[in-house]
Structures are given as structure tokens and as C-alpha cells.
Amino acid sequence: MIKDIELKDFISHKDTRLEFGKGITIFVGHNGAGKSSIIDALTFALYGKHTRRSNKNLIRRGTGFASVQMNFMLNSKEYQVKRALNTSGPIMSQFELVSDSGKIVNRKIASGERGLSRGEKTSSEVAKVLGLSYEKLCVAAVVQQGELVRIIESSPKEFKELLNSLIGIERLDSAYQTMHEVIQGFRERLRDDTAGYSDDDIRRVEEEIKKSEQKFIESESVLERLDGQRNVLEEKFAALNKEIERMTPLSHMAGELQRAENLIVRHVIDVRDRMDRELVGLERLMAEAHRSLEIVKNKSEANMRLQMVRAELEDNQLQMVENEGSIGKLKGFIECAGRLQITDGRCPVCSSPVTKVNKMFDIVHIRKELDLKEEQKKKLQHERLDLKKEEQLLVEQTKQIAAAEKFLQNSGIGSDEDLLKVKLDLEGKKKDLAKLPLQIVKVGEDPSQLVIDATSKSLATEIAVLREKVKGFNHKQYTDAKLERDDISRKLLDLNRDIGIHQKTKADAKDQLGQAKQVLKQLQEASEFIGLLENVRSVVFNRDGHVGKSLRSWALKVVSSKASEYIAMFNIGISRIELAEETKEVQVSCYGRHGEIDMDSLSGGEKVAVALALRLGIAYMMGSSRLDFIILDEPTTHLDEERRKALVKIISEAFREGAGPLSQLVIITHDSDIFEDSEVDRVYRFAMTAEGSRVSIE
């Protein structure tokens, strides 16, 4: 039985303390006022669990810390559990025995400890004391919205599923699935151990063993045939190799002969080409020397003329300087004369009469003199240009003379006599070139015909000796033998590769055969083990197996017995409720003084009473007789008017303090009028304010 609970900055509650006694306690308030937060506070205090997804959602907005403290009674013992958390998570948990049979104890049972998840030990100890896990408590002690309607309106098949979920049959399903996963996991490990095989592959492994045996036999046969072919080819290869070894020195001599013949041909061609180039060079030398001698002959005349032109340029420069001075003077006279012009026959200075003007101040005369000087200037400029051009030509000529002198000096030719000697040398070389063959392609029958110097003579002698030594050698026969040997060598390589492949195939087949036989043995043993596991899964963990049926049979008997006790307390004419399992459904039967009552004949209120009795029976079974309270969360939701009134009447009459099947009944509702005329022990009204949920007792 819950004694009291205190919330500080928990969800929407800033500072709320609720006391609980025996009988009916009503939580009234609008949605969002903080009524259901009490359920989360209760489960968080006991188990550190809640329905708010994240622990951060338990801390009131604007704060960083929340705590819950709860006191409850169990078998004359009072317990207290505390928990606190901040934005980082739980920071404190404590569970202690406060008193035993009225005697103060204050003995700590558990608290959050270093090395354990904070609060884990506390939750574990609470579960031991209550005999209930968090999940069982939620199913046994909290009737969720719409659950009574589901019990009333569900078909026998749906009711069976609902009952299965409430009494925990789904755990068998979970175990059934877990067992399946265990078997699949075993199969996965089996596949890992056997390179991808499982017990389903025994037939396939047997077929692979047969294939490996056949492959092994075939590989042995092919290897025997290939060995015979290799022996024949190796004999041919040895015979050809011996013949090639005999002809190889002759082939080398033939190569030396060809080299010598190529050398003598190239040597003669090189000599002839070199002589051609020498002749061309001499002819060019003669032409250039002749031209240079002609140029050098004009050296004295060119130097003299250059000196004369440069003297004329100096004289021209002096005349131009003198001319420029005269022009400047005349321009000055014109400016002065302009200021001294005679006006009306009088002097512009003293106004005395003037009869004659000096030529020095006569503008017309001065202008004529200036024009003559300007004409003289132009003439001097033209003369200077002509002299400059002539000077440039003479400079170029002297450069050519210097170049010609240098060429002649470098060539060793200083006169026409020297040039004649070069001409005679040229004619001699032409005669020597005429003696050489005009075209040489190869060495003929007599190599001595190509002898022109010591080098060619040595080569011709070597050619004659080598021709004698290689007489009778057939190069084509030698080449064909090498080609045939190479062909046999390739065939032997191919054969050896094929032999290696088949040897590997044979070895692989042998290994695969051994591995497959080992895998087959392992799979056969695993198949027997998996068969045992599947049998255990089917018999023990199948919800329709022996264990599932036994569990449901026991649960149905307990629920039927307790529901019958509760329905008799409701005084509606039903004395017994019986649950019976059929193939895929659970039938609910009701009995009165006159025997079985047709369920379809029950009124809406009677059906609500049956549903509530069944739900209390389930709570008793889940609570293992330790649970002394139950919470109805919005029990009137989805109920029509008749069923709502019936539920209120049953609760008011059957759950009065000391008379109900459980010590405490907590009802959470937003409908404040439903219990207005009913006898309840306490009413807490919830309202949302700016500071959070505010709770007042009425």
C-alpha cells in the first residue's frame, strides 16, 4: 500500500506531496495538469523507469535537478525509496526499511554505489521486496485508458491475445523467438566453422563429396596421359638441341662473315663519300679564294676614296655651321629692320625726313639674302646625304676586303700561284675518285676488287678465310631447327602448366574431399543437436505447447477464482466467472444462482463489472498476492453513460475503506462530476499554473 509520495521539480511538479490511505483516491484535473506524472513518479522511485523517453524529460523546465521520495507499506513493514537526477542523469538512489511492525528500524537496504550503474542495485532490491519487476508492476497495478473497454468488447480470440499480453504469455513468444535466434545463431556459427554450411546442407555436402571423388579420379587419368605426351616432346627437344649446338659456331662464323662484308662495303662507300665531300670543299675553296683575291685588289683604292669622302664630309660640316650662322644673323636683321621701317618718309626714331635707306636695314634685300642662304643650306644637306651613303658603301667594301684577307690567310692562299696549286690538287683527287666503283651493293665473288687501302685489304683477306670455313652451312636449316625447338619448348610449357593445373586440381579435390567428409560429420552431429533444440523450442517455448498451455491453464484458474470472488462482492447477481481456453480463443462464462448466464444478455453495467473483476483477478495473479493497490487511468474513457454509471457505482460500493478487494484504489480522471455523489476517501484536484502543477485536496 502506498503511504505517501513527494515530488520536487519532477516533470511539471515544483513541490508536491500526496498522502494515501485505504479506500478510494481520486485525481481530478484537465489533461496536462500533471495527474499521470504521479504514475511516472511512482515507477521512477521504485525502478528508475518511466514513460517519458529521456531522463531529461523528468526535470521541470528551468531547473537542473529533480527528486522523488516514496513511502509504502508491505506486510506490516514500511519502506522508503528515494531517487534524484540532474541533466546528466541519475545522481542518487536509496532504498531503506523504515519500520517493522511499528518499530523504527531505518536500515539501509541499497543505494547507488561506485562500480554499478547508479540506481541499478536499488531497483534490484525493490523488485526482490515487491516480487514484481517494472514490467509486471505496470501490467498488474496500472489499468491503462481503454483497457476495460477492450475486455468488454473484444472477441474470444482478441480476449485471448489480450489475456496473453497481460499475464505475460508474450514472454514465451519472446523466449520462443529467442530460441529461434539461438538456433539461427548456432547455425551461423556452424556456417562460420564449416565455410558457409549448415545442417540444411547435408545433402549438398554429400553431393560435393561425390563430385570431389569423381574429380580426383578424372585428374589422375588426365595426368597419366599428359605425362606420356611430355616424354615424347622432351626426346624431340633433346635431339634438336644437339643439332643446334653443332650448327651454332658455324652460325656465329656466318655472322662474322656478314659483318666483315658489310664493313668492307661501308668502308669503300665511306671513302668514296669522303672524297666527294673533299672535292666539293676544294671547289668551293677555289671559288671563294678567287673572289677574295679580286676583292683584295681594290683595297688601296677603297681606303683612299674613304679618306677623301670623310674629308669632304668635314668640309661640308663646316659650311653647314657657317650657313646656319648667316641665317641666324639675317633673321636678326629682319627683326631689327621691322622695327625701323620708314613711315611717310620719316625716321621712326626721330621723325626726321629720310631720303635713302642703308641695305643693312632694307627688309627686301635682307629677305633675298636669307632665301639664298636657305637654298645653300638645302644643297649642303643633299651633299651630306650623298657623302654619307658613299661613306657607308666604302665602309662595307673595307669590311669585305678585311673578310677576304682573313679567309685567304686562313686558307693559306696569298696569290694566284697559290690558287693554281689548289686547282692541281683538285684535279688529282678527281682522278683518284674516278678509280672507285660508282655503286657498291655487296661483296662479289672476289673481295680483292674492293681493296683501295690497308683497311679494305685486311677485310678482304678475312672474308676469304671465313667463306672457306662456313662452306656447306645452311642458315635456313639452322633457323628452322631453332623455330621447331622453340615450338616444342612452348608445347612443353603448356603441358607443364596443364600438368600443374591438374596436379593442383587433384590436390584440391583430395583436400576438398577430406574437408567435406569432416564437414559432413560435423553437420550430422549439429543436425542431431539442432533437432533437440527445435524439440525443446516446440515443447517448452511455443505458446501453444505444453508449457504455454500449462501456464495459461494455471493463469485462467487463478484469474477465474479471484474474478469470481470480486464479482460476488459487486452484488450484481453473478456469483462465478470461469475462463476456458479453446483452440485459438478464451471463452468467458458467467454463472448465477440458476446456472450459466448468456453473456449477450448482460447489461452494459454488468459487463463493466465482469471486466473490472477480470482485471482485478489479473492484477492479483500478477502481483503474487503482494500488490495491495491499483491505479485506473481514465477508466471512463470510451464508456457509454450506462457503463460509466455502473463503474462508478461498483467502485463506490465495493471499494469503500476496509471493504474492497484491495486496500487502495487510485482513479485518474478529467471528469470531475462522475464521483460527485459517490463516497470516496479523498480527492486531489490538479491544476496547471505558471509555476507548474498545483495540487489541492478537497
Sequence and secondary structure as in RCSB ss.txt:
>XXXX:A:sequence
MIKDIELKDFISHKDTRLEFGKGITIFVGHNGAGKSSIIDALTFALYGKHTRRSNKNLIRRGTGFASVQMNFMLN
SKEYQVKRALNTSGPIMSQFELVSDSGKIVNRKIASGERGLSRGEKTSSEVAKVLGLSYEKLCVAAVVQQGELVR
IIESSPKEFKELLNSLIGIERLDSAYQTMHEVIQGFRERLRDDTAGYSDDDIRRVEEEIKKSEQKFIESESVLER
LDGQRNVLEEKFAALNKEIERMTPLSHMAGELQRAENLIVRHVIDVRDRMDRELVGLERLMAEAHRSLEIVKNKS
EANMRLQMVRAELEDNQLQMVENEGSIGKLKGFIECAGRLQITDGRCPVCSSPVTKVNKMFDIVHIRKELDLKEE
QKKKLQHERLDLKKEEQLLVEQTKQIAAAEKFLQNSGIGSDEDLLKVKLDLEGKKKDLAKLPLQIVKVGEDPSQL
VIDATSKSLATEIAVLREKVKGFNHKQYTDAKLERDDISRKLLDLNRDIGIHQKTKADAKDQLGQAKQVLKQLQE
ASEFIGLLENVRSVVFNRDGHVGKSLRSWALKVVSSKASEYIAMFNIGISRIELAEETKEVQVSCYGRHGEIDMD
SLSGGEKVAVALALRLGIAYMMGSSRLDFIILDEPTTHLDEERRKALVKIISEAFREGAGPLSQLVIITHDSDIF
EDSEVDRVYRFAMTAEGSRVSIE
>XXXX:A:secstr
 EEEEEEEEETTEEEEEEE  SEEEEEEE TTSSSTHHHHHHHHHHHS  SSSSGGGGB TT SEEEEEEEEEET
TEEEEEEEEEETTEEEEEEEEEEEETTEEEEEEEEE  TTS TTHHHHHHHHHHHT  HHHHHHHHEE TTHHHH
HHH  HHHHHHHHHHHHTHHHHHHHHHHHHHHHHHHHHHHHHHTTS  GGGHHHHHHHHHHHHHHHHHHHHHHHH
HHHHHHHHHHHHHHHHHHHHHHHHHHHHHHHHHHHHHHHHHHHHHHHHHHHHHHHHHHHHHHHHHHHHHHHTTHH
HHHHHHHHHHHHHHHHHHHHHHHHHHHHHHHHHHHHHHHT  BTTB TTT  B S   GGG HHHHHHHHHHHHH
HHHHHHHHHHHHHHHHHHHHHHHHHHHHHHHHHHHHT  SHHHHHHHHHHHHHHHHHHHTS S   S  S GGGG
  SHHHHHHHHHHHHHHHHTTT  HHHHHHHHHHHHHHHHHHHHHHHHHHHHHHHHHHHHHHHHHHHHHHHHHHH
HHHHHHHHHHHIIIII TTSHHHHHHHHHHHHHHHHHHHHHHHHTTSS  EEEEEE SS EEEEEEETTEEE GG
GS HHHHHHHHHHHHHHHHHHHHTT   EEEEESTTTT  HHHHHHHHHHHHHHTSTTTSSSSEEEEEES TTTT
TTS  SEEEEEEEETTEEEEEE 
